[in-house]
Amino acid sequence: MVRTLSKLAIVLAGAVCAPASAFTVFACEPEWAALTRVLMPDATVHTATHSRQDPHHIEARPALIAQLRSADLAVCTGASLESGWLPALQQRAGNAKVQDGAQGMFYAASQVELIDAQPGAGGNPFAGDIHAEGNPHVHADPRNLVKISSRLAERLQTLVPAEAQQIRQRQSQFETAWSQRIGEWEKRAAPLRGQMVAAQHTAFGYLWKWLGLKQIADLEPKPGMAPTPGHLQGLLSILQAQPPLAIVTAGYQDQRAGRWLVSQLDSKVPLISLPATVDDERTPDALAQWYEQLINSLMKAKTR
């Protein structure tokens, strides 16, 4: 009897003092997986999407359902970015920890101020990917990551109190180093301020605002809808009158429309394909490497 109780005590102690690697996180997008790894490097992190996928449109696959079912925390963008697939995953996973309103469901977009809000714009399937709350691609402004990392750290401390001190320390170190990097990036990208760009979708709207660029044209006739010949022909006259710094597409988008515009502009304007998020969230310093890539690509277009 004593031996049985001793074994039970050992099991219970192990459950209470479970290592951080036993804490499982479901990240809807790679940027949130990368940020979670900064705060809890030993956690098990599953990522639902990758940089070559449009995060608006993901299939609720059985593997994702199983991952969400086992998650202690889900970190997603929110602002309706995942509205086409996350609710189905939540329902099928049946995990009370990661339902809306639970401590284990964290929406990054709810932690910062959104741009381009369009109240009352939702609910029309023919209107495209319009988000009434505002532009959900908040990670494209590195300043947003300071506030999001702070709020995410607070949530993690609540969920994993045994790791609270370490999480606070990691977040503080991240914020200090990140603020310094933001200053360096802003100084390097200063020549971009005031430049115009044409882009497909508003995936980089926060990047433009941060760096002081202006998007003068959208290759999509409606958000999330493929470019049409008539729409592109209309854009051509605008771009001929005001040649932009570059025509920008996200890495997951079809570049044919951009290439056509470049050819019609006699290749005087470059086509840039920017990754919409980090390529591999498991890479050390993945977030910083992504911003470096964005700024380097834009600066190359400026100096060509």
Solvent accessible surface area in square Angstrom, and as a share of the most:
residue,aa,sasa,rsa
1,M,173,0.77
2,V,116,0.67
3,R,186,0.68
4,T,85,0.49
5,L,93,0.46
6,S,56,0.36
7,K,125,0.53
8,L,93,0.46
9,A,57,0.44
10,I,126,0.64
11,V,100,0.57
12,L,104,0.52
13,A,56,0.43
14,G,45,0.43
15,A,72,0.55
16,V,122,0.70
17,C,98,0.59
18,A,49,0.38
19,P,90,0.57
20,A,13,0.10
21,S,60,0.39
22,A,59,0.46
23,F,19,0.08
24,T,19,0.11
25,V,0,0.00
26,F,0,0.00
27,A,0,0.00
28,C,0,0.00
29,E,4,0.02
30,P,4,0.02
31,E,4,0.02
32,W,0,0.00
33,A,0,0.00
34,A,5,0.04
35,L,0,0.00
36,T,0,0.00
37,R,59,0.22
38,V,55,0.32
39,L,0,0.00
40,M,2,0.01
41,P,72,0.45
42,D,87,0.45
43,A,8,0.06
44,T,54,0.32
45,V,16,0.09
46,H,52,0.23
47,T,35,0.20
48,A,4,0.03
49,T,8,0.04
50,H,76,0.34
51,S,4,0.03
52,R,156,0.57
53,Q,48,0.21
54,D,38,0.20
55,P,17,0.10
56,H,10,0.05
57,H,115,0.51
58,I,18,0.09
59,E,126,0.56
60,A,19,0.14
61,R,88,0.32
62,P,107,0.68
63,A,57,0.44
64,L,3,0.02
65,I,20,0.10
66,A,52,0.40
67,Q,48,0.21
68,L,0,0.00
69,R,128,0.47
70,S,67,0.44
71,A,1,0.01
72,D,31,0.16
73,L,0,0.00
74,A,0,0.00
75,V,0,0.00
76,C,0,0.00
77,T,2,0.01
78,G,8,0.07
79,A,15,0.12
80,S,43,0.28
81,L,5,0.02
82,E,4,0.02
83,S,70,0.45
84,G,68,0.65
85,W,3,0.01
86,L,4,0.02
87,P,70,0.44
88,A,31,0.24
89,L,0,0.00
90,Q,13,0.06
91,Q,149,0.66
92,R,137,0.50
93,A,6,0.04
94,G,63,0.61
95,N,15,0.08
96,A,82,0.64
97,K,108,0.46
98,V,0,0.00
99,Q,60,0.27
100,D,93,0.48
101,G,84,0.81
102,A,31,0.24
103,Q,99,0.44
104,G,3,0.03
105,M,10,0.04
106,F,1,0.00
107,Y,49,0.19
108,A,0,0.00
109,A,5,0.04
110,S,84,0.54
111,Q,27,0.12
112,V,19,0.11
113,E,154,0.69
114,L,37,0.18
115,I,27,0.14
116,D,88,0.46
117,A,58,0.45
118,Q,82,0.36
119,P,120,0.75
120,G,80,0.77
121,A,28,0.22
122,G,45,0.44
123,G,86,0.82
124,N,78,0.40
125,P,113,0.71
126,F,152,0.63
127,A,17,0.13
128,G,24,0.23
129,D,28,0.15
130,I,45,0.23
131,H,19,0.09
132,A,32,0.24
133,E,84,0.38
134,G,1,0.01
135,N,8,0.04
136,P,2,0.01
137,H,7,0.03
138,V,0,0.00
139,H,13,0.06
140,A,0,0.00
141,D,8,0.04
142,P,0,0.00
143,R,110,0.40
144,N,21,0.11
145,L,1,0.00
146,V,31,0.18
147,K,98,0.41
148,I,0,0.00
149,S,0,0.00
150,S,37,0.24
151,R,98,0.36
152,L,0,0.00
153,A,3,0.02
154,E,96,0.43
155,R,52,0.19
156,L,0,0.00
157,Q,32,0.14
158,T,85,0.50
159,L,54,0.27
160,V,20,0.11
161,P,99,0.62
162,A,82,0.63
163,E,34,0.15
164,A,18,0.14
165,Q,128,0.57
166,Q,75,0.33
167,I,0,0.00
168,R,128,0.47
169,Q,102,0.45
170,R,61,0.22
171,Q,18,0.08
172,S,62,0.40
173,Q,108,0.48
174,F,21,0.09
175,E,64,0.29
176,T,96,0.56
177,A,49,0.38
178,W,3,0.01
179,S,59,0.38
180,Q,118,0.52
181,R,76,0.28
182,I,17,0.09
183,G,40,0.38
184,E,90,0.40
185,W,3,0.01
186,E,67,0.30
187,K,167,0.71
188,R,93,0.34
189,A,2,0.02
190,A,57,0.44
191,P,70,0.44
192,L,0,0.00
193,R,152,0.55
194,G,59,0.57
195,Q,53,0.24
196,M,51,0.23
197,V,0,0.00
198,A,0,0.00
199,A,2,0.02
200,Q,14,0.06
201,H,8,0.04
202,T,54,0.31
203,A,6,0.05
204,F,8,0.03
205,G,12,0.12
206,Y,5,0.02
207,L,0,0.00
208,W,9,0.03
209,K,128,0.54
210,W,6,0.02
211,L,4,0.02
212,G,20,0.19
213,L,13,0.06
214,K,129,0.55
215,Q,47,0.21
216,I,37,0.19
217,A,9,0.07
218,D,37,0.19
219,L,0,0.00
220,E,13,0.06
221,P,52,0.32
222,K,95,0.40
223,P,43,0.27
224,G,36,0.34
225,M,64,0.28
226,A,77,0.60
227,P,32,0.20
228,T,61,0.35
229,P,116,0.73
230,G,59,0.57
231,H,53,0.24
232,L,15,0.07
233,Q,103,0.46
234,G,41,0.39
235,L,12,0.06
236,L,12,0.06
237,S,68,0.44
238,I,75,0.38
239,L,0,0.00
240,Q,101,0.45
241,A,82,0.64
242,Q,87,0.39
243,P,83,0.52
244,P,11,0.07
245,L,18,0.09
246,A,0,0.00
247,I,0,0.00
248,V,0,0.00
249,T,1,0.00
250,A,0,0.00
251,G,35,0.34
252,Y,41,0.16
253,Q,21,0.09
254,D,72,0.37
255,Q,52,0.23
256,R,167,0.61
257,A,13,0.10
258,G,0,0.00
259,R,128,0.47
260,W,87,0.31
261,L,0,0.00
262,V,23,0.13
263,S,62,0.40
264,Q,77,0.34
265,L,14,0.07
266,D,105,0.54
267,S,68,0.44
268,K,150,0.63
269,V,4,0.02
270,P,25,0.15
271,L,45,0.22
272,I,18,0.09
273,S,48,0.31
274,L,0,0.00
275,P,14,0.09
276,A,15,0.12
277,T,9,0.05
278,V,2,0.01
279,D,87,0.45
280,D,53,0.28
281,E,27,0.12
282,R,167,0.61
283,T,47,0.27
284,P,113,0.71
285,D,71,0.37
286,A,9,0.07
287,L,7,0.03
288,A,5,0.04
289,Q,97,0.43
290,W,5,0.02
291,Y,0,0.00
292,E,58,0.26
293,Q,77,0.34
294,L,0,0.00
295,I,0,0.00
296,N,77,0.39
297,S,31,0.20
298,L,0,0.00
299,M,34,0.15
300,K,154,0.65
301,A,9,0.07
302,K,73,0.31
303,T,103,0.60
304,R,166,0.60
